Structure formats: C-alpha cells, structure tokens
Amino acid sequence: MFRIRRFFSEDSDGVARVFKSWWAGENGKCVSELLRDAYFDAHGFLIAERNGEVIGFSYAYVDPRVVHRFGYRLGFLAGVFAFPKFRGTVDVELLKKSLEYLKTINALEVEVPDFPSTFGNGVTAEKDAYFYRLYRGFGFSINMHSYTMSRSLEKLKIPRWLENRNKTLTDEGIILRKAKKEDVPSLVTVEEEAFKEAYDYIPKTKKDIKKRVKEFLGWMENTILSEKSNKIIAYSDFTTEKHKNKTVGYPRIAVLPSYRGRGLGTLLFWENLKTLKEMGVTKVEINVIGVNFPAVHIYRKAGFKIDHIWYHLRKKL
Ligand SMILES: CC(C)(COP(=O)(O)OP(=O)(O)OC[C@H]1O[C@@H](n2cnc3c(N)ncnc32)[C@H](O)[C@@H]1OP(=O)(O)O)[C@@H](O)C(=O)NCCC(=O)NCCS
C-alpha cells in the first residue's frame, strides 16, 4: 500500500534517491535547484510514500513565462518517477494525479519535456521504451523529437575545406580568438540572441543573467569566439564530465542570426573538437532538437552519429 501526498522539504533526500534509481548521475543537485527555482510549484510536486519512505514522485506545473510566450496555458509534466519495482502501479497513480492537478490549474495541454530539461524523463524509443508506452497509454502523442549524438575523437581528421573556410572569413574581417573574462557579459548576450527563436526559450531575468555570467566564467577557458569590428558575433564552448575512467566533452555553438550560413558555426565547432582532442578527451556528445537542421547537419558532417532519439510528448487536457 502507498499513498500520494504533497511534497515537504524533508522529502528532498528521498526524492533524490528515487531519481538516482533512474539516473545514476544524480547527486541531489537537480532536487535542490528545482526547489530554489523562483517558479517552483510545491502543489504540483507529488510524493508517493510507503511506510514513511519516498518511493516515487512526479512534478507537474504551469510556467507563467511559457504562458506568456505561447499565449496559452501549456502545462508540463517533468517526469513521473518510482523505484523500478513499483513501475506500473505507483507511477501510473502519480501520472493520473498529475494530470488531474494540471486540470485544476486550468492547463489546456501538457507536455513531457525531454531529458535534458531539469527533471524530465521524456522518453526515448530505445532506452526508455517503458515510459514511452506508459505515456502513450495515457493518450500522449509525439510533438517533437531531439537527438543525442556522439563521436569518438580517436580518429578525428581535420578536413581540408576547413582551412579555406577560415580564410574566407578572415578576408571578411572576422577573427577567431580565445575568450577573456571581459567577454563574458557579451557572450551571455550572444547566447540570448542566438537561442531566442528556440522552441523552449524562456526570457531571462536579471537574476538569470547574473547566474549565467557566473556559469560562463566557469568554462571560459573552453570558449572560442568570433569577432567582427570588435563585436562578438559567435562562440563555441564546451564542458566536460567524467564518466568512470572516460572524460566526455559537451560542446555548444551559437551564432548571431545575421551572421549565419557563412560557415562560422562549423569553424568554431571544429576548433573545439580539436581542443578536446588535444586535452585527451576521447568522446564528444551533443543534444540537439531534431528540427535544428543546420546544427544536425554540422554534427553529421563532423562524423557524429545518433545514439538516442528523445520524444517530446504532448496531450490535450
Ligand atoms: C546552429 C548554428 C550554430 C549554425 O551556425 P552557422 O554559422 O549558420 O553554421 P554554418 O554556416 O557553419 O553551417 C550551417 C550548415 O547547415 C546547412 N544548413 C542550413 N540550413 C539547413 C537545412 N534546413 N537543412 C540542412 N542543412 C542546412 C548549411 O548549408 C551549412 O552546411 P554546409 O557548410 O555544409 O553548407 C546557428 O544556426 C545557431 O546559432 N543556432 C542557434 C543556437 C543553436 O541551435 N546551437 C546549436 C545547439 S545544439
């Protein structure tokens, strides 16, 4: 027997344990970040409890920033989680209750975000076929998809055409250089401009920007940028993560809309692949929305293969 109730802050460790049973990389950070979020909705955070122990949880909410951007009440169900032995019972009940909650707060539709979103267990056909079936059984359908792509750097060969591309851009007065501390506020602005049309864009507050500046400073060493007439127009950076005895690199690229389609994104991306190889990183991984055709093209051209297809699911309420 189990019961479903609302969340209390004392549940945090239990929630982290459940989350860890699904994703081994969890260290409690996800939970604490969610609780600190200015838009955290405690009523949508449901706990499944059995003999005083947290055995599952779910998180459903409406984000006012998304309502503002989309113009209607799109709700989110950022995951339904339960210890594996309670699959099919606890998670089913959590899912039912979450949908009921979203209806009470007048959400018109609900989306399950993909995995890279905090707390999402949006599903892959390969890895999480169980979740896929669970949501489909509740009437969700596929709204969008994204890919996890990767390649090994062991046999990375720098293509000849890259040099020509570099020369063409130099002739146009575009230079490439390593980022400096003073560049960070401009890099955050370029990021904001570059990702503005992205589907999951949420306008940033002053506080978000301050936090982002701090994050950028953390990986500034790994940032290469493009400049024209002293204005930063594009950059590529990367983070790295240790997985057992291997380090994996996660690069990103951002080019201001008016400078796209000239080869800048490709050039910057390759610069970081070279740097990662020099650092001894053997594998590079990327998450990309399926309809981001230029990005997918750049990655495929650089030898990346698709490892997982993540489905973003939606349902009308
Ligand atoms: C993705 C992004 C970095 C690309 O920058 P860019 O400077 O325009 O990229 P490039 O000009 O080097 O390369 C774009 C490639 O995509 C190709 N491309 C463009 N539109 C395409 C489409 N609809 N379908 C397929 N390929 C397409 C171009 O032909 C070019 O390939 P080529 O060099 O073989 O001709 C840029 O669009 C951006 O900043 N987007 C927002 C941020 C983002 O999505 N970053 C990636 C997150 S994972």
The ligand as an ORCA input file, in Angstrom:
! r2SCAN-3c Opt
* xyz 0 1
  C      23.353     26.057    -35.412
  C      24.160     27.323    -35.701
  C      25.274     27.443    -34.690
  C      24.764     27.208    -37.119
  O      25.597     28.333    -37.344
  P      26.022     28.792    -38.814
  O      27.131     29.730    -38.699
  O      24.836     29.213    -39.585
  O      26.539     27.386    -39.388
  P      27.361     27.124    -40.725
  O      27.116     28.228    -41.696
  O      28.774     26.814    -40.384
  O      26.757     25.743    -41.195
  C      25.413     25.533    -41.387
  C      25.279     24.303    -42.238
  O      23.933     23.862    -42.190
  C      23.443     23.771    -43.505
  N      22.017     24.045    -43.438
  C      21.422     25.227    -43.265
  N      20.079     25.056    -43.247
  C      19.856     23.738    -43.436
  C      18.691     22.932    -43.540
  N      17.484     23.472    -43.439
  N      18.837     21.605    -43.702
  C      20.068     21.051    -43.801
  N      21.219     21.758    -43.721
  C      21.093     23.079    -43.552
  C      24.225     24.793    -44.307
  O      24.193     24.516    -45.685
  C      25.599     24.590    -43.700
  O      26.192     23.433    -44.190
  P      27.419     23.442    -45.238
  O      28.539     24.149    -44.556
  O      27.679     22.013    -45.491
  O      26.899     24.199    -46.439
  C      23.250     28.605    -35.677
  O      22.136     28.378    -36.506
  C      22.772     28.983    -34.287
  O      23.439     29.711    -33.561
  N      21.590     28.477    -33.895
  C      21.030     28.757    -32.561
  C      21.838     28.078    -31.488
  C      21.853     26.568    -31.713
  O      20.856     25.989    -32.102
  N      23.013     25.947    -31.428
  C      23.145     24.522    -31.511
  C      22.535     23.920    -30.302
  S      22.693     22.203    -30.252
*
